[in-house]
Amino acid sequence: MKLPSRPVIETGSLVLRLVEKGDLPALFAVNGDEEVVRYSPRESWKTAADGEAWFAKIMEYRSTGATLQFVITLRDGGHPIGTMALFHFDESVRSAEVGYVLARSLWGKGLMKEALAATVAFAFDVLGLKRLEAELDPRNAASAKVLERVGFTHEGHRRRNYCSKGEITDTGLYGMLREDPRPVIPSRRL
Ligand SMILES: CC(C)(COP(=O)(O)OP(=O)(O)OC[C@H]1O[C@@H](n2cnc3c(N)ncnc32)[C@H](O)[C@@H]1OP(=O)(O)O)[C@@H](O)C(=O)NCCC(=O)NCCS
């Protein structure tokens, strides 16, 4: 799929742009937190080398057009506070998967709803996708709520189909179509 080379997604309080190497120290503070990766298949970053290895993979995926890896930054000051990815693009049905993380100190302020709603609009209205998908550990209630509030539908539940950090877990399946209603998510003043 032909992807834009320098996409930017803006909301009232956030700017999402492609991740750069200089973002790694700030992203270490996010991904080095065990609570942030608790329901993710990924391990927390223990050293700077873990972040660099992640970034090298992202650059490889970017070169093949496999992933749009955004960093979520605060509009005021530009500090990176999390990430948002569009990946698993499927040209045949014009779909992609979405994944996101946010610094723990900023949870519960409505920021991911705001970031995800804008990413949904970008995916459907700019990229011309027709379907978005997300998968999660069903114990991740905050993530499930974010998806539902932004307009995703819970489409299914796969039992004990995934091994994450040595633990066998279920998977919640979520999907959203271009024509599905898109609730208005107000921007938060931080
Ligand atoms: C999931 C995550 C992105 C949510 O970000 P956030 O900015 O805190 O979410 P928001 O504040 O935008 O919205 C959260 C919604 O979930 C609700 N919520 C928050 N924590 C919750 C919990 N533990 N149980 C149930 N609902 C919860 C909020 O009340 C809000 O719903 P509301 O609009 O009806 O009030 C954040 O917790 C995170 O980064 N977690 C770690 C990484 C992760 O799990 N990523 C997703 C992998 S699938």
Ligand as a Chemical Component Dictionary entry (heavy atoms), coordinates in Angstrom:
data_LIG
# 
_chem_comp.id                   LIG 
_chem_comp.type                 NON-POLYMER 
_chem_comp.pdbx_formal_charge   0 
_chem_comp.three_letter_code    LIG 
# 
loop_
_chem_comp_atom.comp_id 
_chem_comp_atom.atom_id 
_chem_comp_atom.alt_atom_id 
_chem_comp_atom.type_symbol 
_chem_comp_atom.charge 
_chem_comp_atom.model_Cartn_x 
_chem_comp_atom.model_Cartn_y 
_chem_comp_atom.model_Cartn_z 
_chem_comp_atom.pdbx_ordinal 
LIG C1  C1  C 0 -4.948  1.726  27.453 1  
LIG C2  C2  C 0 -4.418  3.162  27.532 2  
LIG C3  C3  C 0 -3.805  3.535  26.211 3  
LIG C4  C4  C 0 -5.588  4.088  27.862 4  
LIG O1  O1  O 0 -5.145  5.436  27.713 5  
LIG P1  P1  P 0 -5.848  6.651  28.499 6  
LIG O2  O2  O 0 -5.416  7.916  27.889 7  
LIG O3  O3  O 0 -5.629  6.463  29.963 8  
LIG O4  O4  O 0 -7.360  6.375  28.153 9  
LIG P2  P2  P 0 -8.487  7.517  28.136 10 
LIG O5  O5  O 0 -8.300  8.345  29.358 11 
LIG O6  O6  O 0 -8.475  8.177  26.802 12 
LIG O7  O7  O 0 -9.839  6.691  28.197 13 
LIG C5  C5  C 0 -9.918  5.632  29.053 14 
LIG C6  C6  C 0 -11.360 5.168  29.145 15 
LIG O8  O8  O 0 -11.271 3.959  29.837 16 
LIG C7  C7  C 0 -11.754 4.123  31.149 17 
LIG N1  N1  N 0 -10.831 3.404  32.004 18 
LIG C8  C8  C 0 -9.597  3.778  32.388 19 
LIG N2  N2  N 0 -9.058  2.816  33.174 20 
LIG C9  C9  C 0 -9.982  1.833  33.259 21 
LIG C10 C10 C 0 -10.027 0.571  33.913 22 
LIG N3  N3  N 0 -8.975  0.116  34.601 23 
LIG N4  N4  N 0 -11.137 -0.165 33.776 24 
LIG C11 C11 C 0 -12.197 0.275  33.062 25 
LIG N5  N5  N 0 -12.213 1.455  32.386 26 
LIG C12 C12 C 0 -11.109 2.213  32.507 27 
LIG C13 C13 C 0 -11.828 5.606  31.387 28 
LIG O9  O9  O 0 -12.788 5.960  32.341 29 
LIG C14 C14 C 0 -12.180 6.101  30.006 30 
LIG O10 O10 O 0 -13.547 5.852  29.704 31 
LIG P3  P3  P 0 -14.642 7.046  29.733 32 
LIG O11 O11 O 0 -14.362 7.897  28.542 33 
LIG O12 O12 O 0 -15.951 6.349  29.592 34 
LIG O13 O13 O 0 -14.467 7.787  31.013 35 
LIG C15 C15 C 0 -3.352  3.310  28.652 36 
LIG O14 O14 O 0 -3.903  2.810  29.841 37 
LIG C16 C16 C 0 -2.068  2.563  28.337 38 
LIG O15 O15 O 0 -1.171  3.081  27.694 39 
LIG N6  N6  N 0 -1.983  1.297  28.819 40 
LIG C17 C17 C 0 -0.774  0.499  28.601 41 
LIG C18 C18 C 0 -0.578  0.129  27.152 42 
LIG C19 C19 C 0 -1.744  -0.628 26.582 43 
LIG O16 O16 O 0 -2.391  -1.391 27.275 44 
LIG N7  N7  N 0 -1.985  -0.404 25.288 45 
LIG C20 C20 C 0 -3.055  -1.062 24.584 46 
LIG C21 C21 C 0 -2.655  -2.434 24.193 47 
LIG S1  S1  S 0 -4.040  -3.259 23.402 48 
# 
loop_
_chem_comp_bond.comp_id 
_chem_comp_bond.atom_id_1 
_chem_comp_bond.atom_id_2 
_chem_comp_bond.value_order 
_chem_comp_bond.pdbx_ordinal 
LIG C1  C2  SING 1  
LIG C2  C3  SING 2  
LIG C2  C4  SING 3  
LIG C2  C15 SING 4  
LIG C4  O1  SING 5  
LIG O1  P1  SING 6  
LIG P1  O2  DOUB 7  
LIG P1  O3  SING 8  
LIG P1  O4  SING 9  
LIG O4  P2  SING 10 
LIG P2  O5  DOUB 11 
LIG P2  O6  SING 12 
LIG P2  O7  SING 13 
LIG O7  C5  SING 14 
LIG C5  C6  SING 15 
LIG C6  O8  SING 16 
LIG C6  C14 SING 17 
LIG O8  C7  SING 18 
LIG C7  N1  SING 19 
LIG C7  C13 SING 20 
LIG N1  C8  SING 21 
LIG N1  C12 SING 22 
LIG C8  N2  DOUB 23 
LIG N2  C9  SING 24 
LIG C9  C10 SING 25 
LIG C9  C12 DOUB 26 
LIG C10 N3  SING 27 
LIG C10 N4  DOUB 28 
LIG N4  C11 SING 29 
LIG C11 N5  DOUB 30 
LIG N5  C12 SING 31 
LIG C13 O9  SING 32 
LIG C13 C14 SING 33 
LIG C14 O10 SING 34 
LIG O10 P3  SING 35 
LIG P3  O11 DOUB 36 
LIG P3  O12 SING 37 
LIG P3  O13 SING 38 
LIG C15 O14 SING 39 
LIG C15 C16 SING 40 
LIG C16 O15 DOUB 41 
LIG C16 N6  SING 42 
LIG N6  C17 SING 43 
LIG C17 C18 SING 44 
LIG C18 C19 SING 45 
LIG C19 O16 DOUB 46 
LIG C19 N7  SING 47 
LIG N7  C20 SING 48 
LIG C20 C21 SING 49 
LIG C21 S1  SING 50 
# 
